Amino acid sequence: MELAYYSDYAVRLVNTEEPARNKDSLTTVEAVRELFGAASQMSRRATDADVTRFRSVRGRLRAVFTAADEGDQTTAVDLLNSLLLEFPVSPQISGHDYLDEEGRPRWHMHLADHPSNATAGYAAIAAMGLAFHLTEFGADRLGLCQAPPCRNAYLDTSTNRSRRYCSDRCATRANVAAYRARKRQEALDALAAERSDSTGLTAEKSQESTTPADR
């Protein structure tokens, strides 16, 4: 499994909550197991107790994304390092499950965890995956969606570091909102200009109607 794949574990966990909408999909042990994927053996070890533990790790991972999104790279790294220390993994070379056309193993790095519970296992690979992504591409590649009220986490993989939204849907919604806002402002500016011209004409007529004696 590619190391870059593991970084998505962090994104998936963070995005189980939408704070601005007061929504949380991480409420059952089934939801915890879905985060691992159906093929994961670790998911079978999940219990009701992992729901609370997963939420705690989720908050800490969101704090990493928030710090990075705000440009505080040092804090983002410090927070991530604390997770790495608490949930360590052992990198191993793997490949027996992936064979090339000639039947030879496709060797790659795999993160082997030795957790005491499902949360520790998930947190370990999520933190390590995020750490690899951060050190490979930069802390500014970790972001939170800029389309209110969404604040979903995302990993910017664009060539010019231009990503600002978690999905095409949010990008479209933000662009439509910005377009409508511009149109409203243009209408207000036109109305203000019209009123200004009207006021100026009224003042001129008032002066013209004033007699020399009155002046």
C-alpha positions as CSV (number, residue, x, y, z in Angstrom):
1,M,0.0,0.0,0.0
2,E,1.4,3.5,-0.9
3,L,2.2,5.7,2.0
4,A,0.2,8.6,0.4
5,Y,-2.9,6.4,0.8
6,Y,-2.6,6.5,4.6
7,S,-3.1,10.3,4.7
8,D,-6.6,9.9,3.6
9,Y,-7.4,8.1,6.9
10,A,-7.0,11.4,8.7
11,V,-9.3,13.2,6.2
12,R,-12.0,10.6,6.4
13,L,-12.0,10.8,10.2
14,V,-12.0,14.6,10.4
15,N,-14.9,14.8,8.0
16,T,-17.2,12.6,10.0
17,E,-18.1,15.9,11.8
18,E,-19.5,19.1,10.4
19,P,-19.2,21.6,13.4
20,A,-20.9,24.5,11.6
21,R,-23.9,22.3,10.8
22,N,-23.9,20.6,14.2
23,K,-23.7,17.2,12.4
24,D,-21.8,14.1,13.5
25,S,-21.9,10.8,11.7
26,L,-19.5,9.1,14.1
27,T,-22.1,7.9,16.6
28,T,-22.0,4.1,16.4
29,V,-19.4,1.3,16.3
30,E,-20.6,0.5,12.8
31,A,-19.5,4.0,11.7
32,V,-16.1,3.4,13.2
33,R,-15.8,0.1,11.3
34,E,-16.7,1.8,8.0
35,L,-13.7,4.2,8.4
36,F,-11.4,1.2,8.2
37,G,-13.0,-0.4,5.2
38,A,-14.7,-3.7,5.0
39,A,-11.5,-5.6,4.3
40,S,-9.6,-4.4,7.4
41,Q,-9.1,-6.9,10.2
42,M,-8.6,-4.1,12.7
43,S,-12.2,-3.0,12.1
44,R,-13.5,-6.2,13.6
45,R,-11.8,-5.2,16.9
46,A,-13.8,-2.0,17.2
47,T,-16.2,-1.7,20.2
48,D,-18.6,0.9,21.5
49,A,-15.7,2.3,23.6
50,D,-13.9,3.2,20.4
51,V,-16.6,5.7,19.4
52,T,-15.6,8.1,22.2
53,R,-11.9,7.4,21.6
54,F,-12.2,8.1,17.8
55,R,-13.9,11.4,18.5
56,S,-11.0,12.5,20.7
57,V,-8.5,11.6,18.0
58,R,-10.7,13.4,15.4
59,G,-10.6,16.6,17.4
60,R,-6.8,16.5,17.5
61,L,-6.5,15.8,13.8
62,R,-8.8,18.7,13.0
63,A,-6.6,20.9,15.1
64,V,-3.7,19.9,12.9
65,F,-5.6,20.9,9.8
66,T,-6.9,24.1,11.4
67,A,-3.4,25.2,12.4
68,A,-2.0,24.5,8.9
69,D,-5.0,26.3,7.2
70,E,-4.3,29.3,9.4
71,G,-0.6,29.3,8.3
72,D,0.7,28.2,11.7
73,Q,2.9,25.4,10.5
74,T,4.9,25.1,13.7
75,T,1.7,24.4,15.7
76,A,0.5,21.9,13.1
77,V,3.7,20.0,13.2
78,D,3.8,20.0,17.1
79,L,0.3,18.7,17.2
80,L,1.0,16.0,14.7
81,N,4.2,15.0,16.5
82,S,2.3,14.5,19.7
83,L,0.0,12.0,17.9
84,L,3.0,10.2,16.4
85,L,4.5,9.8,19.8
86,E,1.3,8.5,21.3
87,F,0.4,6.2,18.5
88,P,3.6,4.8,17.0
89,V,3.9,2.4,14.0
90,S,6.6,0.2,12.5
91,P,7.3,0.8,8.8
92,Q,7.8,-2.5,7.0
93,I,8.5,-3.6,3.4
94,S,5.5,-5.5,2.0
95,G,4.4,-6.8,-1.4
96,H,3.3,-10.4,-1.3
97,D,-0.3,-9.4,-2.0
98,Y,0.7,-7.3,-5.1
99,L,2.4,-9.2,-7.9
100,D,3.6,-7.8,-11.3
101,E,3.0,-9.4,-14.7
102,E,5.8,-11.9,-14.1
103,G,4.6,-12.9,-10.7
104,R,7.2,-11.0,-8.7
105,P,6.2,-9.0,-5.6
106,R,5.7,-5.3,-6.0
107,W,7.7,-4.1,-3.0
108,H,6.4,-1.1,-1.2
109,M,6.4,0.5,2.3
110,H,3.6,-0.6,4.6
111,L,2.8,0.8,8.1
112,A,2.5,-2.1,10.5
113,D,0.7,-1.2,13.7
114,H,0.6,-3.1,17.0
115,P,-2.3,-1.4,18.7
116,S,-4.1,-2.2,22.0
117,N,-7.4,-1.2,20.4
118,A,-9.0,-0.2,17.2
119,T,-8.6,3.6,17.9
120,A,-4.9,3.2,18.5
121,G,-4.5,1.3,15.2
122,Y,-6.4,3.9,13.1
123,A,-4.8,6.9,14.8
124,A,-1.3,5.4,14.2
125,I,-1.7,5.0,10.4
126,A,-3.7,8.3,10.1
127,A,-1.0,10.3,11.9
128,M,1.9,8.7,10.0
129,G,0.1,9.1,6.7
130,L,-0.5,12.8,7.4
131,A,3.1,13.2,8.5
132,F,4.4,11.7,5.2
133,H,2.1,14.0,3.2
134,L,3.1,17.1,5.2
135,T,6.9,16.5,4.9
136,E,6.6,15.5,1.3
137,F,4.4,18.4,0.0
138,G,4.4,21.0,2.8
139,A,2.1,22.0,5.7
140,D,0.3,24.4,3.4
141,R,-1.1,21.4,1.5
142,L,-3.4,20.7,4.5
143,G,-6.6,22.8,4.3
144,L,-10.1,23.3,5.4
145,C,-12.9,24.0,2.9
146,Q,-13.5,27.7,2.3
147,A,-17.1,27.4,1.3
148,P,-19.2,28.3,4.4
149,P,-20.6,26.6,6.4
150,C,-18.5,23.6,5.2
151,R,-15.2,23.2,7.0
152,N,-14.2,19.7,5.7
153,A,-10.6,18.8,5.7
154,Y,-8.8,18.2,2.4
155,L,-5.3,17.5,1.1
156,D,-4.2,19.9,-1.7
157,T,-2.6,17.9,-4.5
158,S,-3.0,20.6,-7.2
159,T,0.2,21.5,-9.1
160,N,-0.1,25.2,-8.2
161,R,-1.3,24.9,-4.6
162,S,-4.6,26.5,-5.5
163,R,-7.1,24.2,-3.9
164,R,-9.5,26.0,-1.5
165,Y,-12.5,23.6,-1.4
166,C,-13.0,20.0,-0.3
167,S,-15.1,19.1,-3.4
168,D,-16.3,20.3,-6.7
169,R,-19.7,20.7,-5.2
170,C,-18.4,23.2,-2.6
171,A,-16.3,25.0,-5.2
172,T,-19.4,25.4,-7.5
173,R,-21.5,26.6,-4.5
174,A,-18.9,29.1,-3.5
175,N,-18.5,30.4,-7.1
176,V,-22.3,30.8,-7.5
177,A,-22.5,32.7,-4.1
178,A,-19.6,35.0,-5.1
179,Y,-21.2,35.7,-8.5
180,R,-24.6,36.5,-6.9
181,A,-22.8,38.8,-4.3
182,R,-21.1,40.7,-7.2
183,K,-24.4,41.1,-9.0
184,R,-26.1,42.4,-5.8
185,Q,-23.2,44.9,-5.3
186,E,-23.4,46.0,-8.9
187,A,-27.1,46.6,-8.5
188,L,-26.6,48.6,-5.3
189,D,-23.8,50.7,-6.8
190,A,-26.1,51.4,-9.9
191,L,-28.9,52.4,-7.6
192,A,-26.7,54.6,-5.5
193,A,-25.3,56.3,-8.7
194,E,-28.9,56.8,-9.9
195,R,-30.0,58.4,-6.7
196,S,-26.9,60.6,-6.7
197,D,-27.6,61.9,-10.2
198,S,-31.3,62.4,-9.2
199,T,-30.3,64.4,-6.1
200,G,-27.9,66.5,-8.2
201,L,-30.6,67.4,-10.8
202,T,-33.0,68.3,-8.0
203,A,-30.5,70.7,-6.5
204,E,-29.8,72.4,-9.9
205,K,-33.6,72.9,-10.5
206,S,-33.9,74.3,-7.0
207,Q,-31.2,76.9,-7.7
208,E,-32.7,77.8,-11.1
209,S,-36.1,78.5,-9.5
210,T,-34.7,80.8,-6.9
211,T,-35.1,84.5,-7.8
212,P,-32.2,86.9,-7.7
213,A,-33.8,88.6,-4.7
214,D,-34.0,85.4,-2.9
215,R,-30.3,84.8,-3.6
